């Protein structure tokens, strides 16, 4: 983690110092003459579709200005990263926090004492597992408010409202009724992010990332439960940007993105945040490949 943070900071510092104007010079002689690094986010196929809000995934070539990190950080003081288990939320949260020199807020997962039991028998342990998550997330948000930490930029790897996704998927009707009463009372005291970044990936990619992460209580997770969870996330975020109390949402297909290992992939996020959200814009979708199915 430290290596990734140092590499990212060095890369950003060099590119900001060496930023120049346009004019593509790919030859080695020209590159040596300039002695500077140029980057340009160039659209491979298609352009922004104003009706659907879909932007094809940009690719790097040598030529354009680095996104203004200071301007992005000033405009987006509170960013929340969301997505299904194993999609890469925490990795992206740490990278953005480093780039913006922001405070990192990470969800308490492994500290939930009921989680291993839940994955073995969901019906028997769903309510206490969910209430633990709800209260621990609220406690974090309350501490942020009390300490006035939002005076500094904050990047979190969860959205408080998403707690309902798991509750509605796992709780019985009577449990859900009680849960909603508690959730509604707490949610009124939680700050809404300036922007949410929702990461999506196909099921096979999610399973492979879970396998690589190697958490013992996730490795044997039932595939049908994960499929239901991915579908529930998609339903939630198809409505969330326009719902009361919702935030503008950048929806990113991460199937072909590798944030920790490929610097250019992270630039996709920076480039989008430079202009998102425009006035009145509630959602924007970035596909990883032309012709990919709509995410939501």
C-alpha positions as CSV (number, residue, x, y, z in Angstrom):
1,X,0.0,0.0,0.0
2,X,2.8,2.4,0.9
3,X,4.5,1.6,-2.4
4,X,1.4,2.4,-4.4
5,X,0.8,5.6,-2.6
6,X,4.4,6.8,-3.1
7,X,4.3,5.8,-6.8
8,X,1.1,7.6,-7.4
9,X,2.2,10.8,-5.6
10,X,5.5,10.8,-7.5
11,X,3.7,10.3,-10.8
12,X,1.2,13.1,-10.2
13,X,3.9,15.5,-9.0
14,X,6.1,14.9,-12.1
15,X,3.2,15.3,-14.5
16,X,1.9,18.5,-12.9
17,X,5.4,20.0,-13.0
18,X,6.0,18.9,-16.7
19,X,2.5,19.8,-18.1
20,X,2.7,21.3,-21.6
21,X,0.3,22.1,-24.4
22,X,-1.0,19.9,-27.2
23,X,0.9,18.6,-30.2
24,X,1.5,14.9,-30.6
25,X,5.2,14.0,-31.1
26,X,5.6,10.3,-30.8
27,X,9.2,10.1,-32.1
28,X,12.1,9.5,-29.7
29,X,14.0,12.5,-30.9
30,X,11.0,14.8,-30.4
31,X,10.4,13.3,-27.0
32,X,14.1,13.8,-26.0
33,X,13.9,17.4,-27.3
34,X,10.9,18.2,-25.3
35,X,12.2,16.3,-22.2
36,X,8.6,16.3,-20.8
37,X,5.8,13.8,-20.4
38,X,2.6,14.5,-22.2
39,X,-0.6,12.7,-21.7
40,X,-3.8,12.9,-23.6
41,X,-7.1,11.2,-22.8
42,X,-8.2,10.3,-26.3
43,X,-11.6,8.6,-27.0
44,X,-11.1,5.4,-28.9
45,X,-14.6,5.1,-30.3
46,X,-17.6,7.4,-30.0
47,X,-18.2,10.5,-28.0
48,X,-20.2,11.5,-25.0
49,X,-23.9,10.7,-25.5
50,X,-25.9,13.4,-23.7
51,X,-29.0,11.3,-23.6
52,X,-27.6,8.2,-22.1
53,X,-24.6,9.7,-20.3
54,X,-22.3,6.9,-21.6
55,X,-18.7,7.7,-22.2
56,X,-16.5,5.0,-23.9
57,X,-13.4,4.2,-21.9
58,X,-10.5,6.6,-22.8
59,X,-7.0,5.4,-23.6
60,X,-3.7,7.1,-23.0
61,X,-1.5,8.6,-25.6
62,X,1.2,11.1,-25.4
63,X,-0.3,14.5,-25.3
64,X,-2.6,16.5,-23.1
65,X,-2.7,18.3,-19.8
66,X,-3.0,16.5,-16.5
67,X,-6.3,16.9,-14.8
68,X,-6.2,19.7,-12.2
69,X,-6.2,17.8,-9.0
70,X,-6.5,20.9,-6.8
71,X,-9.6,22.0,-8.7
72,X,-11.2,18.6,-8.4
73,X,-10.5,18.3,-4.7
74,X,-11.8,21.8,-4.0
75,X,-15.1,21.0,-5.8
76,X,-15.6,17.5,-4.5
77,X,-14.9,17.6,-0.8
78,X,-16.5,14.3,0.0
79,X,-16.3,11.3,-2.4
80,X,-17.8,7.9,-1.7
81,X,-16.7,4.8,-3.6
82,X,-19.2,1.9,-3.9
83,X,-19.6,-1.4,-5.5
84,X,-20.1,-5.1,-4.8
85,X,-17.8,-7.2,-2.7
86,X,-14.4,-7.6,-4.4
87,X,-14.9,-5.0,-7.1
88,X,-12.0,-2.8,-5.8
89,X,-13.6,-0.1,-3.7
90,X,-10.9,0.1,-1.0
91,X,-8.0,0.1,-3.5
92,X,-9.5,3.0,-5.4
93,X,-10.3,4.8,-2.2
94,X,-6.7,4.7,-1.0
95,X,-5.4,5.9,-4.4
96,X,-7.9,8.8,-4.6
97,X,-7.1,9.8,-1.0
98,X,-3.4,9.9,-1.8
99,X,-4.0,11.9,-5.0
100,X,-6.2,14.5,-3.2
101,X,-4.3,14.3,0.1
102,X,-7.6,13.5,1.6
103,X,-8.7,11.7,4.8
104,X,-9.4,8.0,4.2
105,X,-12.6,6.4,5.7
106,X,-12.7,2.6,5.4
107,X,-15.7,0.4,6.2
108,X,-15.4,-1.9,9.2
109,X,-15.8,-5.4,7.7
110,X,-13.5,-7.9,9.3
111,X,-14.3,-6.5,12.7
112,X,-17.9,-7.7,12.5
113,X,-18.0,-10.7,14.8
114,X,-21.1,-12.1,13.2
115,X,-19.9,-12.1,9.5
116,X,-18.4,-15.7,9.4
117,X,-21.6,-17.1,11.0
118,X,-23.7,-15.1,8.5
119,X,-22.0,-16.7,5.5
120,X,-22.6,-20.1,6.9
121,X,-26.3,-19.5,7.8
122,X,-27.7,-16.3,6.4
123,X,-31.2,-16.6,7.7
124,X,-30.1,-17.3,11.3
125,X,-27.6,-14.5,11.6
126,X,-28.7,-11.8,9.1
127,X,-30.3,-9.3,11.5
128,X,-27.5,-9.0,14.0
129,X,-24.9,-8.9,11.2
130,X,-26.8,-6.1,9.5
131,X,-27.4,-4.1,12.7
132,X,-23.7,-4.3,13.5
133,X,-22.8,-2.9,10.1
134,X,-25.5,-0.2,10.3
135,X,-24.3,1.1,13.7
136,X,-20.6,0.9,13.0
137,X,-21.1,2.9,9.8
138,X,-23.2,5.4,11.6
139,X,-20.6,5.7,14.4
140,X,-17.9,6.5,11.8
141,X,-20.2,9.1,10.1
142,X,-21.0,10.7,13.5
143,X,-17.4,11.0,14.4
144,X,-16.7,12.7,11.1
145,X,-19.4,15.3,11.9
146,X,-18.3,15.8,15.5
147,X,-14.7,16.3,14.6
148,X,-15.6,18.5,11.6
149,X,-13.3,16.4,9.4
150,X,-15.2,17.5,6.3
151,X,-13.2,20.7,6.4
152,X,-10.6,18.4,4.8
153,X,-11.3,16.3,1.8
154,X,-12.6,12.9,2.6
155,X,-12.8,9.7,0.5
156,X,-14.8,6.8,1.8
157,X,-15.0,3.2,0.6
158,X,-18.7,3.0,1.3
159,X,-22.0,5.0,1.0
160,X,-24.1,5.0,4.2
161,X,-27.3,4.5,2.2
162,X,-26.1,1.3,0.6
163,X,-26.7,-0.5,4.0
164,X,-30.3,-1.0,2.8
165,X,-29.1,-3.2,-0.1
166,X,-27.9,-5.9,2.2
167,X,-30.9,-5.5,4.6
168,X,-33.5,-5.9,1.8
169,X,-31.6,-8.9,0.5
170,X,-31.2,-10.9,3.7
171,X,-33.8,-9.8,6.3
172,X,-37.3,-11.2,6.9
173,X,-40.3,-8.9,6.6
174,X,-40.6,-8.3,10.3
175,X,-36.8,-7.8,10.7
176,X,-36.8,-5.4,7.7
177,X,-39.6,-3.3,9.2
178,X,-37.6,-2.8,12.4
179,X,-34.4,-2.2,10.5
180,X,-36.0,0.5,8.4
181,X,-37.2,2.4,11.5
182,X,-33.6,2.5,12.8
183,X,-32.1,3.3,9.5
184,X,-34.4,6.2,8.8
185,X,-33.7,7.8,12.1
186,X,-29.9,7.5,11.6
187,X,-29.7,8.5,7.9
188,X,-31.1,12.0,8.7
189,X,-27.9,12.7,10.6
190,X,-25.5,11.6,7.9
191,X,-23.9,13.9,5.3
192,X,-24.6,13.1,1.6
193,X,-21.4,12.9,-0.6
194,X,-20.6,15.4,-3.2
195,X,-20.2,12.5,-5.7
196,X,-20.5,8.7,-5.6
197,X,-18.3,6.5,-7.8
198,X,-20.0,3.2,-8.3
199,X,-17.7,0.4,-9.5
200,X,-19.2,-2.5,-11.5
201,X,-17.6,-5.7,-12.8
202,X,-19.0,-9.0,-14.3
203,X,-19.5,-11.9,-12.0
204,X,-16.5,-13.9,-13.1
205,X,-14.2,-10.9,-12.5
206,X,-15.7,-10.3,-9.1
207,X,-15.1,-14.0,-8.1
208,X,-11.5,-13.9,-9.3
209,X,-10.8,-10.7,-7.3
210,X,-12.4,-12.2,-4.2
211,X,-10.2,-15.3,-4.7
212,X,-7.0,-13.1,-5.0
213,X,-8.0,-11.1,-1.9
214,X,-8.2,-14.3,0.1
215,X,-10.5,-13.4,3.0
216,X,-11.4,-16.8,4.5
217,X,-15.1,-15.9,5.0
218,X,-15.5,-14.7,1.4
219,X,-13.7,-17.4,-0.6
220,X,-16.5,-20.0,0.0
221,X,-19.3,-17.5,-0.6
222,X,-22.2,-18.9,-2.5
223,X,-22.3,-17.8,-6.1
224,X,-26.0,-17.4,-6.2
225,X,-25.9,-15.0,-3.2
226,X,-23.2,-12.9,-5.0
227,X,-25.4,-12.8,-8.2
228,X,-28.3,-11.6,-6.1
229,X,-26.1,-9.0,-4.5
230,X,-24.8,-7.7,-7.8
231,X,-28.3,-7.4,-9.1
232,X,-29.4,-5.6,-5.9
233,X,-26.6,-3.1,-6.3
234,X,-27.6,-2.4,-9.9
235,X,-31.2,-1.9,-8.9
236,X,-30.2,0.5,-6.1
237,X,-27.8,2.6,-8.2
238,X,-30.2,2.8,-11.1
239,X,-32.5,4.9,-8.8
240,X,-30.1,6.4,-6.3
241,X,-28.8,9.5,-8.2
242,X,-32.4,10.8,-8.7
243,X,-33.8,9.7,-5.4
244,X,-34.4,12.2,-2.5
245,X,-31.1,12.5,-0.7
246,X,-29.2,10.9,-3.6
247,X,-25.9,12.2,-5.0
248,X,-24.5,12.5,-8.5
249,X,-23.1,9.1,-9.4
250,X,-20.2,8.1,-11.7
251,X,-20.8,4.5,-12.8
252,X,-17.6,2.8,-14.0
253,X,-17.3,-0.6,-15.6
254,X,-14.0,-2.0,-14.1
255,X,-13.8,-5.2,-16.1
256,X,-10.7,-4.1,-17.9
257,X,-9.4,-1.7,-15.3
258,X,-6.6,-2.4,-12.9
259,X,-6.1,0.7,-10.7
260,X,-3.1,-0.4,-8.6
261,X,-1.0,-1.8,-11.5
262,X,-1.8,0.4,-14.5
263,X,-1.5,4.2,-14.0
264,X,-3.5,5.0,-17.1
265,X,-6.5,3.3,-15.7
266,X,-6.6,5.7,-12.7
267,X,-6.5,8.6,-15.2
268,X,-9.9,7.4,-16.4
269,X,-11.4,8.4,-13.1
270,X,-9.5,11.7,-12.8
271,X,-10.5,12.7,-16.3
272,X,-14.2,12.0,-15.6
273,X,-14.1,13.9,-12.2
274,X,-12.6,16.9,-13.9
275,X,-16.0,17.6,-15.5
276,X,-18.5,15.5,-13.5
277,X,-21.0,16.4,-12.4
278,X,-22.0,19.2,-14.7
279,X,-24.9,21.4,-13.7
280,X,-27.9,19.2,-13.4
281,X,-26.0,16.0,-14.3
282,X,-27.0,13.2,-11.9
283,X,-25.2,10.2,-13.5
284,X,-22.5,9.3,-16.0
285,X,-21.6,5.9,-17.2
286,X,-18.1,4.9,-18.4
287,X,-17.9,1.6,-20.2
288,X,-14.7,-0.4,-20.4
289,X,-15.1,-1.4,-24.0
290,X,-17.2,-0.2,-27.0
291,X,-20.4,-2.1,-27.5
292,X,-20.5,-3.5,-23.9
293,X,-24.0,-4.0,-22.4
294,X,-25.5,-1.1,-20.5
295,X,-24.5,-1.4,-16.8
296,X,-27.8,-0.2,-15.4
